[in-house]
């Protein structure tokens, strides 16, 4: 990282003038949460000041001050990231966007909503439904911010049908490291107008600019949806059914996989035992959770019959229909609780969210579990079977942090090498942050990594914005 100047009392006074004294925190007023994201095992570092701007003008003024005085700035939203992306490694200013939390406008004719970056995913999703729309991206952490989702190109459970966050970004307002304000994109359906700076900003993890406003595409809300649990003897048999489901023309909204151990843990932790563990006298070892949606219940049932036939041919013990709204809510609450359960049961946690070809999921899962055994590391896993995005956690209890990290690092090195061998990618939706930088370099190669660094240099020649992340 570059050399930076320190925040002086005079500069802090200027920050207070920009955002107001109550929205500029220093010293003991800074909550420890601002020193890390949801994975503090990747390191913590306290900022020298936290600022909470309310609009684009305030963000611009902060960045002009930081640029003129060579002060590093780390952007954060709700802090729900998992790769150390919002950790202020160089100190300086932590710029939190969570005061910018307004849903500004619905354009019902052109099917988009305009929001500030601090709007939480759960709030936008619920508000869109109230307006008769669906906001399709559905990352697991519902309290994350929309700005954070865009900054990491979050995917989620509906990506198999509807795509990732990137597919819903029409336009944005961005403040560059210099403080200059840019409007990128337009609220139109398509473009062929030069390099897409808009899509370059999506997934840039706060290293190229600060998003202060977003126009996000909406779709009409499907009138009906149903979920189905297909139970299997083991994960290999379950995963083998996924390509058949995708090729059957069922157009599923989501296809998730779950292993028995995490289902048991979730049931014990939450008291929610909606997912069966014994079906027709058979012990379940793994599950596929499928959601079908549409505008006609009868048509969904027709597709469900095909799904059940595929399940039976693939070795499923049964296909359980989850039709009642309360049961659907319970099933998806159990699925959404998986990471929370793992965190609650684990003293030390390391994670990856690799994405591999769908027909390589079982092979990769077998490899990672074997590697965990070889290194005496417990592996917990679940994820998005429909798109090959796997959430895998190295877990350690009753072990010192450094000893655990030594073991988990060996597992990670082997896992990312296997991911490359299978034609996968380092991250499907969590991003790179500072925890996965070297794995990114190994994956894309020196030439591509240098191009990424050159892009960073073009946007941020002083290197003051979120230093130490992704490629710098």
N, C-alpha and C positions, 0 to 999 in steps of 0.2 A: 504493500500500500504506500501511497505517497506521504510526504510530510505535511502536516496540517498545523494551523495555528490554534491556539486555545481561545475559548470563549472568555472574554473579559467582562467585568461588571458593566462596562459601558455598552458592550454588544448585547448583553442580557437585557439591559434597560431598553435598547432599541427593539428587541423581540417583544418585550412587554408592551411597548407602544403599538406594535403591529397587531397583536392578538388579544391584548388586555392582560392585566396582571394575573387574574385568576386562571388564565389559559397558558401561562408560561411557568413551568415548574422547575425548581432547582433544588439541589441539596437534599435534605431529608423529606421534602415534599414529593420526591420522585418515588413512585411505587416500584418495588423490585421487579414487578412483572415487565416493566419496560426494558429490562436487561436481557430478555430472551423471548423466544416464542414457546410453543408447546413441547419443544424438545431441548430442555436446558442441558442435556448431556452433551450437546455439541458446543457448549461454552456459553458463558454469560459475560456481559460488559455493560456497566451503567453508562448512560449518556450524561453529558454535563448539563443538558437542559432538555425538557420536553415541551413542545409547543403543540397546541390544538387549534389550528386555524378553522375559520368558519366558511371560507369561500376562496375562489380562485385568486382574487386580488391579494388576499393575505398570504397565500402560498407563494405567489410571485414575489411579494416583498421580502418574505423570509429567504427565498433562494437568491435574490439580488444581494441581500446582506451577506449571506453565506459565501457566495461566489466572490464578492469584493474582498472578503477577509479570509478566504481559504479555510472555511470551516466545514467539516464533513457533516452530511445530513443523511440520516437513515429513515426511510418511510415505513410506517406500519399502519395496519388497519386494526382488526380485532385481535391480532396476535395469535391466530389459530394455526399458523404455519408449522411445518414439521421438518424443516431443513435449515433452521437458523437464519432464514432470510431476513428477518426483522431485528436481528441482534446488532446493536450499534458497536461493531468491532473497533471502530476508531474513536469512540466517544462522540463528542460534539453534540449535535442536535438530533433528537428523535422527533420526527414530525408525524403526529398521529392524526389520521383523517376522520376519526369517529365522531367528531362534532358535525361533520358534513354529512348529515344523515337524512336528507329530505328526498322524498319521491316528488319530482318537480312537475311532471306532466305526462299524461297519456295521450297519444295520438291514435285514436281508434280507427281512423281511415287508413293510415299507413302502418299500423300494427307495430308500434314501438313505444317504449316508455323512457323518459329522461330522468336520470337519478344522479344524486351525488354519491361519491365512492364509499361513504361510511354507512350506507343503507345495508342492513343485514339481509342475507339470503332468505332466511325464514320470513322476514317481513315483506320483502318484495314478492316472494312466491304466493303468500296469502293475499296480499293486496291485489295482485294480478288476477287471482281467481275471483275475488270480489268484483272485478271489472269485466269478468267473462273471458279472461285470457289465461294462457299458461306461459310461465317463464320456464322453459324446459331444463336448463342446466340444474343438476341436482347433486352437488357434492355432499359428502357425508356429514361434514361439519356445517350444520344449518345456521349457526350463529356467526359464521365467517362473513366478512364484508364483501359486497359486490366488487369494490375496487381491488381487494385482495384476490378474489376469484379471477378477475381479468388479468391481474399481474402475474398469476401463476398458470393461467389457462386451465383452471380447474375443470375436471371432467364430471365424475359422478356416475350414478347408477343408470341414468337414462341415456348415456352417451351412445349406447349401441344403436338406438333409433334416432335420437335427436342431435347427436354430436356434442361437442364440448363448448365451453364458454366462448371460445374464439368465434364460433359460428353464429353468435348472437350479438356481437359488437358491431354496430353500424357506424358510430362516430364517437369521438371523445374530445374533451378539452384537456390539454397537457401543459404543465409548466416544466420547461427545460431547466437544467442545472443553472443556467445563466439568469433565470427568472423570466425569460421570454415565454409568452403564452402562445400555444399553437392550437388550432382546431383541425383535427384529423378526421377524415372520412366524411360521409354525408348520409342522411337518412333516406337512402335509396337501396334498391334491391341488388344492384350489381355495379361493378366498375372495372374499367380497363384503362386506368389513368396513371400510368407510371408506377414506380416502386410503391408498395403498400406500406407506408410509414405507420398506418393504423395497426396493421397486423404485426409489424415489427415490435410495436409497443406492447401488444398482447403477449403475455408470457415473459416479459423482460424483467420482472421481479423488482421493480423500482430502481433499476440501475440506469435507465435512459431518461426518464422523466417522471413527473408526479401527476397521476390522473386526478382531475378535480371534477369532472362531469362525464357522464356516459349516456349514450342513447343505445338501448338494448332492444333487440327484436323480440316480438311476442308472437304466439300462435293462438288460434282459437282453442279454448279449453275442451279437450275430449269429453264427451258426455258420460262415458262409461269407462271403467277399468276394473280388472280382476287380477288377483295374484294367485299363483299356484306353487305348491311345494312338491318337488319331485325328490323322493328319498331313495338313496342308493346304499350299497354295502360299503363302498370305498370311494375315495376321491378320483381315482383313475377312471372308474366306471362312470362316475358322474360327469367328469369333464369330457369324456368321449361322446356324451350325448349332445354337447353344445353345438358343434358344427351341423349336426343333423337338424337341430331346432332352427338354426339360422338359415339353413338351406330350404326349409319347408314352406317359405312364403308367409310365415306367421307374423312377421314384422313386430317382434316383441319390443316393448318399451324398455325393459331391463332383463338381464340374465345374470344373476349373482350366484357365486358358489360359497358354500360354508362347510367347514369340517366339524365333526361331532364335538371335539373338545371345546371349541369356542361357543357352540350352541349350548352345551352344558354349563359353561361358565356364565354365559349371558342369562340363562334361566335362573341360576343360583343367585346371581348378583341383583337382578331386577325383579325376581319373583314372577317373571313372565315366561310361562311354559307352553306357549302356543305352538312351538315347533316340536313335532312328535319325535321321540327317540326310539320307539318300537312301532313298527308298522306290520300288521298281519303276522305277528310273532317274530319278525326279523329285526335284529339290531341295526339301526341306521348308522353308517359311518360318515356319510357326506350328503349334501343336499344341493339341488339347484333351485333357486327361487326366481320365478318368471312372472313378469307382469305384461298383460296384453291390454291395450286400450283402443278405443274407437267411439263411434257415435251410436252404435246399435248393440244392445246386449245379446240379441240372438246371434248376430254375426260373430261376436266374441266367443260365444259358446261353441259355435262351429269350429273356430280355430282351436278352442280348448280341446275339442275331441281329437283333433289332429295331434296336438301336443301330448295328450295322454297316450295315443297310439305310439308316438315316437318314444316316449318314456318307457312304455312296456317293452318295445323292441330293444331298447338300450339297456334294459335290466333294472329299471326303476321298480321298487316295491309297490308304489302307488303314486298317483298324482292327486294331491289334496287341493280342493278348490277353496280359496279364501275369498268369499263373496261378501260377507257381512262387513259393513264399514268398521265396526269395532275390532273385528278379527284382523282386517287388513292393517289397521293402525297398530295393533299389537305385534303383528309379524314384522312390520317395517321398523317399529320401535326397537324390537329385539335386534334386528340387523344393524340399526344405527348405533346401538349401544356397544358394539364389539370393541372399538378402540378404547372407549371409556372403561370397559371391563378389563381389558388387558392392562391399562394403566393402573387400575385399582389393585390388581393382583401382582404387580411387578415393581421391584425396587429400581432396577436399571433397564432402560429400553433403548434399542437402536432400531431403525426402520429403513425400509426401502419400498418404493412403489414402482418397480420395473414394469414394463409392458413388453409382452412377447407375443408372437403369433398364437392365435387361439388354439391351434392344434399342437402347440408346444407347451401348453400350460401344465399338463400332467407331468411331463418330463422335467420341467423346471422345478415344480413343487417337490417331486421325488428327490431331485438333486439337492435342493436346499435343506430338506429335512435330514438327508444323509449327512450333509456337511455339518449341520447343527450337532448331530450325534457325535461325529468325529471330533468336534471341538468343544464338546460338553456345554452346548448352548441350546436352550429350549427355543424352538421355533413355533410361533403362532402365525396363522395365515387365514386370509379371506380375500374376497375381491370381486372384480367385475369379469365374470366368465365370458360375457358377450364380446368384450373388446380386448381381453388378454391383460388387463391392468391388475396386477397382483399386489396386495398389501401384506407385507411380510415383516415380522417383528422378531428380533433377537431379544430374548428376555432373560434377566438374571436376578436371582435372589440369594441372600446370604453369601455375597461375594463383594469384595472391594471394587470400587468404581474403575480404577485403572486396570485391575485384573480382568474385569468384565469387558472393558473396551479392547483390550489386547485380543481376547477371544472373538468378540463380535467383529472386529476389524478383519480377522482372518476369514470369517464367514462372508463378510461383505466383499472382500477382494475376489473370493472364489465365485460368489453369486453374480457379481457384475461381469466377470469374465465369461461365465456360462451364458448370461443374458446376451452378450455380444455374439457369442458363438451361435446362438439360436436366432439371431437377427432381430433382437429386441432393442429397447431404448432404456436409458438410465431412469427416466421418470415419465410416468403417464399423466400425472396431474399435480404432484406436490411441488415440483420445481427442483432447482439445484441449490439455491442458497449458498452457504459457504461449506456445508457438510459434504456435498457431492461434487465439488468442482473437479477434483482429480479424476473421478470416475467419468465425468463428462469429457474431459480431455482425452482419456484413453479410448472412449467410445467413438468420438467424432474424428480424432486424429489431430496432429499439430497444425495442418494447413487450415482446416475448418475452425479450430480453436483460435488461431491467429486472426481469422476474419471476424470472429465474434469480438475479439479484443479491439480490432480496428473500428468496428461499429460503436463499441463503447467509447472509444477515444473521440470519434466524430461527434457524438452527442455530448460528451462530458470530458472535455480536454483537461480539466483540472482534477478529474477523478474524485469529486467531492460527494457524488450521489451514491449512497449505499455501497461504500467501498468494501472490497474483499468478497464480493458475491459474484456468482455465475462464472465470470471469465476474467476478473481483475483482482 
